[in-house]
């Protein structure tokens, strides 16, 4: 009998000692955001079995929530290839977000695109639509060609950057050759 009373007292003290904070319990059941992390990545993009581009970046974060996306927060470099695997153009940026469901990349911070002719695009923000193989922006752009510097707002260009269209040219400077 004493043994039963002792067991009851121990169980009662254990049950009364278990008290949970309601917010702590809710936090345990909240949906956790899944983030995959990869370092020193090298990725290849192909279409119809042909390599189109090579991407390198020191860090990649892949978020798996309502809209899956990949972030490259610490710089990236992309080499674009023609059909003979010769580099057609290059892209550098400090930050990128890839939206998987739209097949689109948003680039920002010190964005530069170079082509084989020596033309260089400088801008703060640029979108890269991978399905359309096209770059575009509504923001300010600066393009250096061999003989001039062109300033404008908005741009559309194929990813090989062999041609480009500036929506509104605001200024141009002809380079003097010496």
Chimera marker file (.cmm) of the C-alpha trace (Angstrom):
<marker_set name="trace">
<marker id="1" x="0.000" y="0.000" z="0.000" r="1" g="1" b="0" radius="0.5"/>
<marker id="2" x="2.796" y="2.409" z="0.888" r="1" g="1" b="0" radius="0.5"/>
<marker id="3" x="4.456" y="1.426" z="-2.331" r="1" g="1" b="0" radius="0.5"/>
<marker id="4" x="1.333" y="2.366" z="-4.358" r="1" g="1" b="0" radius="0.5"/>
<marker id="5" x="1.091" y="5.723" z="-2.565" r="1" g="1" b="0" radius="0.5"/>
<marker id="6" x="4.759" y="6.425" z="-3.324" r="1" g="1" b="0" radius="0.5"/>
<marker id="7" x="4.254" y="5.615" z="-7.016" r="1" g="1" b="0" radius="0.5"/>
<marker id="8" x="1.164" y="7.869" z="-7.164" r="1" g="1" b="0" radius="0.5"/>
<marker id="9" x="3.043" y="10.752" z="-5.484" r="1" g="1" b="0" radius="0.5"/>
<marker id="10" x="6.003" y="10.418" z="-7.880" r="1" g="1" b="0" radius="0.5"/>
<marker id="11" x="3.717" y="10.341" z="-10.931" r="1" g="1" b="0" radius="0.5"/>
<marker id="12" x="1.702" y="13.316" z="-9.649" r="1" g="1" b="0" radius="0.5"/>
<marker id="13" x="4.844" y="15.382" z="-9.118" r="1" g="1" b="0" radius="0.5"/>
<marker id="14" x="6.145" y="14.491" z="-12.583" r="1" g="1" b="0" radius="0.5"/>
<marker id="15" x="2.859" y="15.402" z="-14.265" r="1" g="1" b="0" radius="0.5"/>
<marker id="16" x="2.577" y="18.702" z="-12.427" r="1" g="1" b="0" radius="0.5"/>
<marker id="17" x="6.200" y="19.560" z="-13.310" r="1" g="1" b="0" radius="0.5"/>
<marker id="18" x="5.498" y="19.219" z="-17.067" r="1" g="1" b="0" radius="0.5"/>
<marker id="19" x="4.277" y="22.610" z="-18.112" r="1" g="1" b="0" radius="0.5"/>
<marker id="20" x="4.746" y="23.855" z="-21.678" r="1" g="1" b="0" radius="0.5"/>
<marker id="21" x="4.749" y="27.385" z="-22.965" r="1" g="1" b="0" radius="0.5"/>
<marker id="22" x="2.039" y="27.584" z="-25.649" r="1" g="1" b="0" radius="0.5"/>
<marker id="23" x="4.277" y="29.555" z="-28.031" r="1" g="1" b="0" radius="0.5"/>
<marker id="24" x="7.080" y="27.019" z="-27.697" r="1" g="1" b="0" radius="0.5"/>
<marker id="25" x="4.691" y="24.208" z="-28.626" r="1" g="1" b="0" radius="0.5"/>
<marker id="26" x="3.385" y="26.163" z="-31.668" r="1" g="1" b="0" radius="0.5"/>
<marker id="27" x="6.954" y="26.875" z="-32.784" r="1" g="1" b="0" radius="0.5"/>
<marker id="28" x="7.654" y="23.138" z="-32.885" r="1" g="1" b="0" radius="0.5"/>
<marker id="29" x="4.841" y="22.562" z="-35.374" r="1" g="1" b="0" radius="0.5"/>
<marker id="30" x="5.490" y="25.573" z="-37.641" r="1" g="1" b="0" radius="0.5"/>
<marker id="31" x="6.603" y="24.786" z="-41.178" r="1" g="1" b="0" radius="0.5"/>
<marker id="32" x="10.368" y="25.087" z="-41.384" r="1" g="1" b="0" radius="0.5"/>
<marker id="33" x="11.894" y="26.653" z="-44.489" r="1" g="1" b="0" radius="0.5"/>
<marker id="34" x="14.153" y="24.202" z="-46.308" r="1" g="1" b="0" radius="0.5"/>
<marker id="35" x="17.454" y="25.663" z="-47.472" r="1" g="1" b="0" radius="0.5"/>
<marker id="36" x="20.117" y="23.628" z="-49.249" r="1" g="1" b="0" radius="0.5"/>
<marker id="37" x="23.618" y="25.092" z="-49.347" r="1" g="1" b="0" radius="0.5"/>
<marker id="38" x="26.451" y="24.319" z="-51.750" r="1" g="1" b="0" radius="0.5"/>
<marker id="39" x="29.910" y="25.841" z="-51.971" r="1" g="1" b="0" radius="0.5"/>
<marker id="40" x="32.276" y="26.264" z="-54.930" r="1" g="1" b="0" radius="0.5"/>
<marker id="41" x="29.676" y="25.279" z="-57.503" r="1" g="1" b="0" radius="0.5"/>
<marker id="42" x="30.234" y="24.684" z="-61.176" r="1" g="1" b="0" radius="0.5"/>
<marker id="43" x="27.100" y="24.127" z="-63.223" r="1" g="1" b="0" radius="0.5"/>
<marker id="44" x="26.539" y="23.433" z="-66.887" r="1" g="1" b="0" radius="0.5"/>
<marker id="45" x="23.423" y="24.353" z="-68.849" r="1" g="1" b="0" radius="0.5"/>
<marker id="46" x="22.528" y="22.478" z="-72.004" r="1" g="1" b="0" radius="0.5"/>
<marker id="47" x="19.687" y="22.537" z="-74.476" r="1" g="1" b="0" radius="0.5"/>
<marker id="48" x="18.896" y="19.714" z="-76.894" r="1" g="1" b="0" radius="0.5"/>
<marker id="49" x="22.061" y="17.941" z="-75.789" r="1" g="1" b="0" radius="0.5"/>
<marker id="50" x="24.320" y="20.907" z="-76.577" r="1" g="1" b="0" radius="0.5"/>
<marker id="51" x="26.192" y="22.796" z="-73.882" r="1" g="1" b="0" radius="0.5"/>
<marker id="52" x="25.055" y="26.417" z="-73.771" r="1" g="1" b="0" radius="0.5"/>
<marker id="53" x="26.697" y="27.833" z="-70.638" r="1" g="1" b="0" radius="0.5"/>
<marker id="54" x="28.956" y="27.189" z="-67.671" r="1" g="1" b="0" radius="0.5"/>
<marker id="55" x="28.225" y="28.890" z="-64.339" r="1" g="1" b="0" radius="0.5"/>
<marker id="56" x="30.647" y="29.180" z="-61.420" r="1" g="1" b="0" radius="0.5"/>
<marker id="57" x="29.937" y="30.667" z="-57.985" r="1" g="1" b="0" radius="0.5"/>
<marker id="58" x="31.408" y="30.358" z="-54.481" r="1" g="1" b="0" radius="0.5"/>
<marker id="59" x="28.040" y="29.849" z="-52.748" r="1" g="1" b="0" radius="0.5"/>
<marker id="60" x="24.579" y="28.639" z="-53.766" r="1" g="1" b="0" radius="0.5"/>
<marker id="61" x="21.458" y="28.590" z="-51.591" r="1" g="1" b="0" radius="0.5"/>
<marker id="62" x="18.355" y="26.689" z="-52.755" r="1" g="1" b="0" radius="0.5"/>
<marker id="63" x="15.116" y="27.628" z="-51.023" r="1" g="1" b="0" radius="0.5"/>
<marker id="64" x="12.283" y="25.116" z="-51.107" r="1" g="1" b="0" radius="0.5"/>
<marker id="65" x="9.153" y="26.950" z="-50.065" r="1" g="1" b="0" radius="0.5"/>
<marker id="66" x="6.075" y="28.105" z="-51.973" r="1" g="1" b="0" radius="0.5"/>
<marker id="67" x="8.205" y="29.424" z="-54.852" r="1" g="1" b="0" radius="0.5"/>
<marker id="68" x="11.394" y="27.420" z="-55.284" r="1" g="1" b="0" radius="0.5"/>
<marker id="69" x="14.385" y="29.601" z="-56.041" r="1" g="1" b="0" radius="0.5"/>
<marker id="70" x="18.150" y="29.483" z="-56.070" r="1" g="1" b="0" radius="0.5"/>
<marker id="71" x="20.289" y="32.356" z="-54.793" r="1" g="1" b="0" radius="0.5"/>
<marker id="72" x="23.913" y="33.031" z="-55.611" r="1" g="1" b="0" radius="0.5"/>
<marker id="73" x="24.667" y="35.725" z="-53.011" r="1" g="1" b="0" radius="0.5"/>
<marker id="74" x="28.471" y="36.015" z="-53.324" r="1" g="1" b="0" radius="0.5"/>
<marker id="75" x="29.224" y="36.622" z="-57.028" r="1" g="1" b="0" radius="0.5"/>
<marker id="76" x="28.801" y="34.474" z="-60.099" r="1" g="1" b="0" radius="0.5"/>
<marker id="77" x="30.386" y="34.094" z="-63.502" r="1" g="1" b="0" radius="0.5"/>
<marker id="78" x="28.792" y="32.592" z="-66.629" r="1" g="1" b="0" radius="0.5"/>
<marker id="79" x="30.472" y="31.670" z="-69.922" r="1" g="1" b="0" radius="0.5"/>
<marker id="80" x="28.058" y="31.313" z="-72.867" r="1" g="1" b="0" radius="0.5"/>
<marker id="81" x="29.063" y="28.987" z="-75.720" r="1" g="1" b="0" radius="0.5"/>
<marker id="82" x="28.233" y="28.867" z="-79.414" r="1" g="1" b="0" radius="0.5"/>
<marker id="83" x="27.596" y="25.623" z="-81.320" r="1" g="1" b="0" radius="0.5"/>
<marker id="84" x="31.350" y="24.908" z="-81.556" r="1" g="1" b="0" radius="0.5"/>
<marker id="85" x="31.804" y="25.341" z="-77.767" r="1" g="1" b="0" radius="0.5"/>
<marker id="86" x="33.652" y="28.626" z="-78.268" r="1" g="1" b="0" radius="0.5"/>
<marker id="87" x="32.849" y="31.308" z="-75.696" r="1" g="1" b="0" radius="0.5"/>
<marker id="88" x="30.361" y="33.762" z="-77.235" r="1" g="1" b="0" radius="0.5"/>
<marker id="89" x="29.872" y="36.035" z="-74.259" r="1" g="1" b="0" radius="0.5"/>
<marker id="90" x="30.490" y="36.279" z="-70.517" r="1" g="1" b="0" radius="0.5"/>
<marker id="91" x="28.451" y="37.527" z="-67.585" r="1" g="1" b="0" radius="0.5"/>
<marker id="92" x="29.523" y="38.624" z="-64.091" r="1" g="1" b="0" radius="0.5"/>
<marker id="93" x="27.369" y="39.824" z="-61.193" r="1" g="1" b="0" radius="0.5"/>
<marker id="94" x="27.575" y="40.097" z="-57.434" r="1" g="1" b="0" radius="0.5"/>
<marker id="95" x="24.121" y="38.537" z="-56.795" r="1" g="1" b="0" radius="0.5"/>
<marker id="96" x="21.609" y="36.360" z="-58.648" r="1" g="1" b="0" radius="0.5"/>
<marker id="97" x="18.233" y="34.736" z="-57.985" r="1" g="1" b="0" radius="0.5"/>
<marker id="98" x="17.019" y="31.936" z="-60.252" r="1" g="1" b="0" radius="0.5"/>
<marker id="99" x="13.252" y="31.350" z="-60.301" r="1" g="1" b="0" radius="0.5"/>
<marker id="100" x="12.805" y="27.735" z="-61.340" r="1" g="1" b="0" radius="0.5"/>
<marker id="101" x="9.116" y="27.948" z="-62.260" r="1" g="1" b="0" radius="0.5"/>
<marker id="102" x="9.756" y="30.915" z="-64.631" r="1" g="1" b="0" radius="0.5"/>
<marker id="103" x="13.170" y="29.791" z="-65.956" r="1" g="1" b="0" radius="0.5"/>
<marker id="104" x="14.349" y="33.328" z="-65.251" r="1" g="1" b="0" radius="0.5"/>
<marker id="105" x="17.379" y="34.806" z="-63.465" r="1" g="1" b="0" radius="0.5"/>
<marker id="106" x="17.440" y="38.187" z="-61.734" r="1" g="1" b="0" radius="0.5"/>
<marker id="107" x="20.938" y="39.686" z="-61.542" r="1" g="1" b="0" radius="0.5"/>
<marker id="108" x="21.976" y="42.725" z="-59.532" r="1" g="1" b="0" radius="0.5"/>
<marker id="109" x="24.991" y="44.612" z="-58.223" r="1" g="1" b="0" radius="0.5"/>
<marker id="110" x="27.821" y="45.303" z="-60.660" r="1" g="1" b="0" radius="0.5"/>
<marker id="111" x="26.322" y="43.356" z="-63.568" r="1" g="1" b="0" radius="0.5"/>
<marker id="112" x="28.628" y="43.091" z="-66.598" r="1" g="1" b="0" radius="0.5"/>
<marker id="113" x="28.088" y="41.298" z="-69.908" r="1" g="1" b="0" radius="0.5"/>
<marker id="114" x="30.923" y="41.007" z="-72.471" r="1" g="1" b="0" radius="0.5"/>
<marker id="115" x="30.828" y="39.766" z="-76.050" r="1" g="1" b="0" radius="0.5"/>
<marker id="116" x="33.529" y="38.568" z="-78.464" r="1" g="1" b="0" radius="0.5"/>
<marker id="117" x="33.510" y="41.926" z="-80.326" r="1" g="1" b="0" radius="0.5"/>
<marker id="118" x="34.680" y="43.675" z="-77.158" r="1" g="1" b="0" radius="0.5"/>
<marker id="119" x="31.342" y="45.312" z="-76.295" r="1" g="1" b="0" radius="0.5"/>
<marker id="120" x="30.589" y="45.498" z="-72.579" r="1" g="1" b="0" radius="0.5"/>
<marker id="121" x="27.282" y="46.169" z="-70.838" r="1" g="1" b="0" radius="0.5"/>
<marker id="122" x="27.318" y="47.662" z="-67.332" r="1" g="1" b="0" radius="0.5"/>
<marker id="123" x="24.130" y="47.911" z="-65.262" r="1" g="1" b="0" radius="0.5"/>
<marker id="124" x="22.805" y="47.522" z="-61.722" r="1" g="1" b="0" radius="0.5"/>
<marker id="125" x="19.932" y="45.124" z="-62.533" r="1" g="1" b="0" radius="0.5"/>
<marker id="126" x="19.351" y="42.689" z="-65.365" r="1" g="1" b="0" radius="0.5"/>
<marker id="127" x="16.931" y="39.846" z="-66.085" r="1" g="1" b="0" radius="0.5"/>
<marker id="128" x="17.998" y="36.778" z="-68.019" r="1" g="1" b="0" radius="0.5"/>
<marker id="129" x="15.148" y="34.769" z="-69.533" r="1" g="1" b="0" radius="0.5"/>
<marker id="130" x="16.710" y="31.385" z="-70.231" r="1" g="1" b="0" radius="0.5"/>
<marker id="131" x="13.799" y="30.101" z="-72.331" r="1" g="1" b="0" radius="0.5"/>
<marker id="132" x="14.007" y="33.085" z="-74.675" r="1" g="1" b="0" radius="0.5"/>
<marker id="133" x="17.855" y="33.277" z="-74.424" r="1" g="1" b="0" radius="0.5"/>
<marker id="134" x="17.498" y="36.991" z="-73.778" r="1" g="1" b="0" radius="0.5"/>
<marker id="135" x="18.692" y="39.712" z="-71.379" r="1" g="1" b="0" radius="0.5"/>
<marker id="136" x="16.539" y="42.705" z="-70.530" r="1" g="1" b="0" radius="0.5"/>
<marker id="137" x="16.148" y="45.558" z="-68.056" r="1" g="1" b="0" radius="0.5"/>
<marker id="138" x="14.178" y="48.770" z="-67.609" r="1" g="1" b="0" radius="0.5"/>
<marker id="139" x="16.964" y="50.335" z="-65.515" r="1" g="1" b="0" radius="0.5"/>
<marker id="140" x="19.931" y="52.520" z="-66.502" r="1" g="1" b="0" radius="0.5"/>
<marker id="141" x="22.582" y="50.912" z="-68.720" r="1" g="1" b="0" radius="0.5"/>
<marker id="142" x="26.020" y="51.851" z="-70.030" r="1" g="1" b="0" radius="0.5"/>
<marker id="143" x="27.549" y="50.100" z="-73.025" r="1" g="1" b="0" radius="0.5"/>
<marker id="144" x="31.185" y="50.408" z="-74.070" r="1" g="1" b="0" radius="0.5"/>
<marker id="145" x="31.879" y="49.561" z="-77.706" r="1" g="1" b="0" radius="0.5"/>
<marker id="146" x="35.180" y="49.913" z="-79.538" r="1" g="1" b="0" radius="0.5"/>
<marker id="147" x="34.367" y="53.441" z="-80.681" r="1" g="1" b="0" radius="0.5"/>
<marker id="148" x="31.783" y="54.841" z="-78.274" r="1" g="1" b="0" radius="0.5"/>
<marker id="149" x="30.129" y="54.753" z="-74.862" r="1" g="1" b="0" radius="0.5"/>
<marker id="150" x="26.326" y="54.720" z="-74.876" r="1" g="1" b="0" radius="0.5"/>
<marker id="151" x="24.142" y="55.594" z="-71.875" r="1" g="1" b="0" radius="0.5"/>
<marker id="152" x="20.468" y="54.775" z="-71.707" r="1" g="1" b="0" radius="0.5"/>
<marker id="153" x="17.449" y="53.430" z="-69.899" r="1" g="1" b="0" radius="0.5"/>
<marker id="154" x="16.226" y="49.936" z="-70.655" r="1" g="1" b="0" radius="0.5"/>
<marker id="155" x="17.768" y="47.265" z="-72.826" r="1" g="1" b="0" radius="0.5"/>
<marker id="156" x="16.999" y="44.052" z="-74.652" r="1" g="1" b="0" radius="0.5"/>
<marker id="157" x="19.694" y="41.740" z="-76.023" r="1" g="1" b="0" radius="0.5"/>
<marker id="158" x="20.231" y="38.085" z="-76.934" r="1" g="1" b="0" radius="0.5"/>
<marker id="159" x="22.407" y="36.180" z="-74.441" r="1" g="1" b="0" radius="0.5"/>
<marker id="160" x="25.320" y="36.146" z="-76.904" r="1" g="1" b="0" radius="0.5"/>
<marker id="161" x="25.181" y="39.971" z="-76.690" r="1" g="1" b="0" radius="0.5"/>
<marker id="162" x="26.103" y="40.308" z="-80.371" r="1" g="1" b="0" radius="0.5"/>
<marker id="163" x="23.343" y="42.892" z="-80.816" r="1" g="1" b="0" radius="0.5"/>
<marker id="164" x="21.386" y="45.030" z="-78.379" r="1" g="1" b="0" radius="0.5"/>
<marker id="165" x="18.550" y="47.510" z="-78.291" r="1" g="1" b="0" radius="0.5"/>
<marker id="166" x="18.547" y="50.402" z="-75.832" r="1" g="1" b="0" radius="0.5"/>
<marker id="167" x="14.982" y="51.598" z="-75.225" r="1" g="1" b="0" radius="0.5"/>
<marker id="168" x="15.909" y="55.228" z="-74.473" r="1" g="1" b="0" radius="0.5"/>
<marker id="169" x="19.393" y="56.526" z="-75.282" r="1" g="1" b="0" radius="0.5"/>
<marker id="170" x="20.238" y="59.385" z="-72.906" r="1" g="1" b="0" radius="0.5"/>
<marker id="171" x="23.784" y="60.138" z="-74.035" r="1" g="1" b="0" radius="0.5"/>
<marker id="172" x="26.624" y="58.820" z="-76.161" r="1" g="1" b="0" radius="0.5"/>
<marker id="173" x="30.299" y="59.680" z="-76.279" r="1" g="1" b="0" radius="0.5"/>
<marker id="174" x="32.506" y="58.964" z="-79.264" r="1" g="1" b="0" radius="0.5"/>
<marker id="175" x="35.921" y="57.654" z="-78.280" r="1" g="1" b="0" radius="0.5"/>
<marker id="176" x="38.858" y="59.406" z="-79.817" r="1" g="1" b="0" radius="0.5"/>
<marker id="177" x="41.436" y="56.974" z="-81.188" r="1" g="1" b="0" radius="0.5"/>
<marker id="178" x="45.047" y="57.945" z="-80.711" r="1" g="1" b="0" radius="0.5"/>
<link id1="1" id2="2" r="1" g="1" b="0" radius="0.2"/>
<link id1="2" id2="3" r="1" g="1" b="0" radius="0.2"/>
<link id1="3" id2="4" r="1" g="1" b="0" radius="0.2"/>
<link id1="4" id2="5" r="1" g="1" b="0" radius="0.2"/>
<link id1="5" id2="6" r="1" g="1" b="0" radius="0.2"/>
<link id1="6" id2="7" r="1" g="1" b="0" radius="0.2"/>
<link id1="7" id2="8" r="1" g="1" b="0" radius="0.2"/>
<link id1="8" id2="9" r="1" g="1" b="0" radius="0.2"/>
<link id1="9" id2="10" r="1" g="1" b="0" radius="0.2"/>
<link id1="10" id2="11" r="1" g="1" b="0" radius="0.2"/>
<link id1="11" id2="12" r="1" g="1" b="0" radius="0.2"/>
<link id1="12" id2="13" r="1" g="1" b="0" radius="0.2"/>
<link id1="13" id2="14" r="1" g="1" b="0" radius="0.2"/>
<link id1="14" id2="15" r="1" g="1" b="0" radius="0.2"/>
<link id1="15" id2="16" r="1" g="1" b="0" radius="0.2"/>
<link id1="16" id2="17" r="1" g="1" b="0" radius="0.2"/>
<link id1="17" id2="18" r="1" g="1" b="0" radius="0.2"/>
<link id1="18" id2="19" r="1" g="1" b="0" radius="0.2"/>
<link id1="19" id2="20" r="1" g="1" b="0" radius="0.2"/>
<link id1="20" id2="21" r="1" g="1" b="0" radius="0.2"/>
<link id1="21" id2="22" r="1" g="1" b="0" radius="0.2"/>
<link id1="22" id2="23" r="1" g="1" b="0" radius="0.2"/>
<link id1="23" id2="24" r="1" g="1" b="0" radius="0.2"/>
<link id1="24" id2="25" r="1" g="1" b="0" radius="0.2"/>
<link id1="25" id2="26" r="1" g="1" b="0" radius="0.2"/>
<link id1="26" id2="27" r="1" g="1" b="0" radius="0.2"/>
<link id1="27" id2="28" r="1" g="1" b="0" radius="0.2"/>
<link id1="28" id2="29" r="1" g="1" b="0" radius="0.2"/>
<link id1="29" id2="30" r="1" g="1" b="0" radius="0.2"/>
<link id1="30" id2="31" r="1" g="1" b="0" radius="0.2"/>
<link id1="31" id2="32" r="1" g="1" b="0" radius="0.2"/>
<link id1="32" id2="33" r="1" g="1" b="0" radius="0.2"/>
<link id1="33" id2="34" r="1" g="1" b="0" radius="0.2"/>
<link id1="34" id2="35" r="1" g="1" b="0" radius="0.2"/>
<link id1="35" id2="36" r="1" g="1" b="0" radius="0.2"/>
<link id1="36" id2="37" r="1" g="1" b="0" radius="0.2"/>
<link id1="37" id2="38" r="1" g="1" b="0" radius="0.2"/>
<link id1="38" id2="39" r="1" g="1" b="0" radius="0.2"/>
<link id1="39" id2="40" r="1" g="1" b="0" radius="0.2"/>
<link id1="40" id2="41" r="1" g="1" b="0" radius="0.2"/>
<link id1="41" id2="42" r="1" g="1" b="0" radius="0.2"/>
<link id1="42" id2="43" r="1" g="1" b="0" radius="0.2"/>
<link id1="43" id2="44" r="1" g="1" b="0" radius="0.2"/>
<link id1="44" id2="45" r="1" g="1" b="0" radius="0.2"/>
<link id1="45" id2="46" r="1" g="1" b="0" radius="0.2"/>
<link id1="46" id2="47" r="1" g="1" b="0" radius="0.2"/>
<link id1="47" id2="48" r="1" g="1" b="0" radius="0.2"/>
<link id1="48" id2="49" r="1" g="1" b="0" radius="0.2"/>
<link id1="49" id2="50" r="1" g="1" b="0" radius="0.2"/>
<link id1="50" id2="51" r="1" g="1" b="0" radius="0.2"/>
<link id1="51" id2="52" r="1" g="1" b="0" radius="0.2"/>
<link id1="52" id2="53" r="1" g="1" b="0" radius="0.2"/>
<link id1="53" id2="54" r="1" g="1" b="0" radius="0.2"/>
<link id1="54" id2="55" r="1" g="1" b="0" radius="0.2"/>
<link id1="55" id2="56" r="1" g="1" b="0" radius="0.2"/>
<link id1="56" id2="57" r="1" g="1" b="0" radius="0.2"/>
<link id1="57" id2="58" r="1" g="1" b="0" radius="0.2"/>
<link id1="58" id2="59" r="1" g="1" b="0" radius="0.2"/>
<link id1="59" id2="60" r="1" g="1" b="0" radius="0.2"/>
<link id1="60" id2="61" r="1" g="1" b="0" radius="0.2"/>
<link id1="61" id2="62" r="1" g="1" b="0" radius="0.2"/>
<link id1="62" id2="63" r="1" g="1" b="0" radius="0.2"/>
<link id1="63" id2="64" r="1" g="1" b="0" radius="0.2"/>
<link id1="64" id2="65" r="1" g="1" b="0" radius="0.2"/>
<link id1="65" id2="66" r="1" g="1" b="0" radius="0.2"/>
<link id1="66" id2="67" r="1" g="1" b="0" radius="0.2"/>
<link id1="67" id2="68" r="1" g="1" b="0" radius="0.2"/>
<link id1="68" id2="69" r="1" g="1" b="0" radius="0.2"/>
<link id1="69" id2="70" r="1" g="1" b="0" radius="0.2"/>
<link id1="70" id2="71" r="1" g="1" b="0" radius="0.2"/>
<link id1="71" id2="72" r="1" g="1" b="0" radius="0.2"/>
<link id1="72" id2="73" r="1" g="1" b="0" radius="0.2"/>
<link id1="73" id2="74" r="1" g="1" b="0" radius="0.2"/>
<link id1="74" id2="75" r="1" g="1" b="0" radius="0.2"/>
<link id1="75" id2="76" r="1" g="1" b="0" radius="0.2"/>
<link id1="76" id2="77" r="1" g="1" b="0" radius="0.2"/>
<link id1="77" id2="78" r="1" g="1" b="0" radius="0.2"/>
<link id1="78" id2="79" r="1" g="1" b="0" radius="0.2"/>
<link id1="79" id2="80" r="1" g="1" b="0" radius="0.2"/>
<link id1="80" id2="81" r="1" g="1" b="0" radius="0.2"/>
<link id1="81" id2="82" r="1" g="1" b="0" radius="0.2"/>
<link id1="82" id2="83" r="1" g="1" b="0" radius="0.2"/>
<link id1="83" id2="84" r="1" g="1" b="0" radius="0.2"/>
<link id1="84" id2="85" r="1" g="1" b="0" radius="0.2"/>
<link id1="85" id2="86" r="1" g="1" b="0" radius="0.2"/>
<link id1="86" id2="87" r="1" g="1" b="0" radius="0.2"/>
<link id1="87" id2="88" r="1" g="1" b="0" radius="0.2"/>
<link id1="88" id2="89" r="1" g="1" b="0" radius="0.2"/>
<link id1="89" id2="90" r="1" g="1" b="0" radius="0.2"/>
<link id1="90" id2="91" r="1" g="1" b="0" radius="0.2"/>
<link id1="91" id2="92" r="1" g="1" b="0" radius="0.2"/>
<link id1="92" id2="93" r="1" g="1" b="0" radius="0.2"/>
<link id1="93" id2="94" r="1" g="1" b="0" radius="0.2"/>
<link id1="94" id2="95" r="1" g="1" b="0" radius="0.2"/>
<link id1="95" id2="96" r="1" g="1" b="0" radius="0.2"/>
<link id1="96" id2="97" r="1" g="1" b="0" radius="0.2"/>
<link id1="97" id2="98" r="1" g="1" b="0" radius="0.2"/>
<link id1="98" id2="99" r="1" g="1" b="0" radius="0.2"/>
<link id1="99" id2="100" r="1" g="1" b="0" radius="0.2"/>
<link id1="100" id2="101" r="1" g="1" b="0" radius="0.2"/>
<link id1="101" id2="102" r="1" g="1" b="0" radius="0.2"/>
<link id1="102" id2="103" r="1" g="1" b="0" radius="0.2"/>
<link id1="103" id2="104" r="1" g="1" b="0" radius="0.2"/>
<link id1="104" id2="105" r="1" g="1" b="0" radius="0.2"/>
<link id1="105" id2="106" r="1" g="1" b="0" radius="0.2"/>
<link id1="106" id2="107" r="1" g="1" b="0" radius="0.2"/>
<link id1="107" id2="108" r="1" g="1" b="0" radius="0.2"/>
<link id1="108" id2="109" r="1" g="1" b="0" radius="0.2"/>
<link id1="109" id2="110" r="1" g="1" b="0" radius="0.2"/>
<link id1="110" id2="111" r="1" g="1" b="0" radius="0.2"/>
<link id1="111" id2="112" r="1" g="1" b="0" radius="0.2"/>
<link id1="112" id2="113" r="1" g="1" b="0" radius="0.2"/>
<link id1="113" id2="114" r="1" g="1" b="0" radius="0.2"/>
<link id1="114" id2="115" r="1" g="1" b="0" radius="0.2"/>
<link id1="115" id2="116" r="1" g="1" b="0" radius="0.2"/>
<link id1="116" id2="117" r="1" g="1" b="0" radius="0.2"/>
<link id1="117" id2="118" r="1" g="1" b="0" radius="0.2"/>
<link id1="118" id2="119" r="1" g="1" b="0" radius="0.2"/>
<link id1="119" id2="120" r="1" g="1" b="0" radius="0.2"/>
<link id1="120" id2="121" r="1" g="1" b="0" radius="0.2"/>
<link id1="121" id2="122" r="1" g="1" b="0" radius="0.2"/>
<link id1="122" id2="123" r="1" g="1" b="0" radius="0.2"/>
<link id1="123" id2="124" r="1" g="1" b="0" radius="0.2"/>
<link id1="124" id2="125" r="1" g="1" b="0" radius="0.2"/>
<link id1="125" id2="126" r="1" g="1" b="0" radius="0.2"/>
<link id1="126" id2="127" r="1" g="1" b="0" radius="0.2"/>
<link id1="127" id2="128" r="1" g="1" b="0" radius="0.2"/>
<link id1="128" id2="129" r="1" g="1" b="0" radius="0.2"/>
<link id1="129" id2="130" r="1" g="1" b="0" radius="0.2"/>
<link id1="130" id2="131" r="1" g="1" b="0" radius="0.2"/>
<link id1="131" id2="132" r="1" g="1" b="0" radius="0.2"/>
<link id1="132" id2="133" r="1" g="1" b="0" radius="0.2"/>
<link id1="133" id2="134" r="1" g="1" b="0" radius="0.2"/>
<link id1="134" id2="135" r="1" g="1" b="0" radius="0.2"/>
<link id1="135" id2="136" r="1" g="1" b="0" radius="0.2"/>
<link id1="136" id2="137" r="1" g="1" b="0" radius="0.2"/>
<link id1="137" id2="138" r="1" g="1" b="0" radius="0.2"/>
<link id1="138" id2="139" r="1" g="1" b="0" radius="0.2"/>
<link id1="139" id2="140" r="1" g="1" b="0" radius="0.2"/>
<link id1="140" id2="141" r="1" g="1" b="0" radius="0.2"/>
<link id1="141" id2="142" r="1" g="1" b="0" radius="0.2"/>
<link id1="142" id2="143" r="1" g="1" b="0" radius="0.2"/>
<link id1="143" id2="144" r="1" g="1" b="0" radius="0.2"/>
<link id1="144" id2="145" r="1" g="1" b="0" radius="0.2"/>
<link id1="145" id2="146" r="1" g="1" b="0" radius="0.2"/>
<link id1="146" id2="147" r="1" g="1" b="0" radius="0.2"/>
<link id1="147" id2="148" r="1" g="1" b="0" radius="0.2"/>
<link id1="148" id2="149" r="1" g="1" b="0" radius="0.2"/>
<link id1="149" id2="150" r="1" g="1" b="0" radius="0.2"/>
<link id1="150" id2="151" r="1" g="1" b="0" radius="0.2"/>
<link id1="151" id2="152" r="1" g="1" b="0" radius="0.2"/>
<link id1="152" id2="153" r="1" g="1" b="0" radius="0.2"/>
<link id1="153" id2="154" r="1" g="1" b="0" radius="0.2"/>
<link id1="154" id2="155" r="1" g="1" b="0" radius="0.2"/>
<link id1="155" id2="156" r="1" g="1" b="0" radius="0.2"/>
<link id1="156" id2="157" r="1" g="1" b="0" radius="0.2"/>
<link id1="157" id2="158" r="1" g="1" b="0" radius="0.2"/>
<link id1="158" id2="159" r="1" g="1" b="0" radius="0.2"/>
<link id1="159" id2="160" r="1" g="1" b="0" radius="0.2"/>
<link id1="160" id2="161" r="1" g="1" b="0" radius="0.2"/>
<link id1="161" id2="162" r="1" g="1" b="0" radius="0.2"/>
<link id1="162" id2="163" r="1" g="1" b="0" radius="0.2"/>
<link id1="163" id2="164" r="1" g="1" b="0" radius="0.2"/>
<link id1="164" id2="165" r="1" g="1" b="0" radius="0.2"/>
<link id1="165" id2="166" r="1" g="1" b="0" radius="0.2"/>
<link id1="166" id2="167" r="1" g="1" b="0" radius="0.2"/>
<link id1="167" id2="168" r="1" g="1" b="0" radius="0.2"/>
<link id1="168" id2="169" r="1" g="1" b="0" radius="0.2"/>
<link id1="169" id2="170" r="1" g="1" b="0" radius="0.2"/>
<link id1="170" id2="171" r="1" g="1" b="0" radius="0.2"/>
<link id1="171" id2="172" r="1" g="1" b="0" radius="0.2"/>
<link id1="172" id2="173" r="1" g="1" b="0" radius="0.2"/>
<link id1="173" id2="174" r="1" g="1" b="0" radius="0.2"/>
<link id1="174" id2="175" r="1" g="1" b="0" radius="0.2"/>
<link id1="175" id2="176" r="1" g="1" b="0" radius="0.2"/>
<link id1="176" id2="177" r="1" g="1" b="0" radius="0.2"/>
<link id1="177" id2="178" r="1" g="1" b="0" radius="0.2"/>
</marker_set>
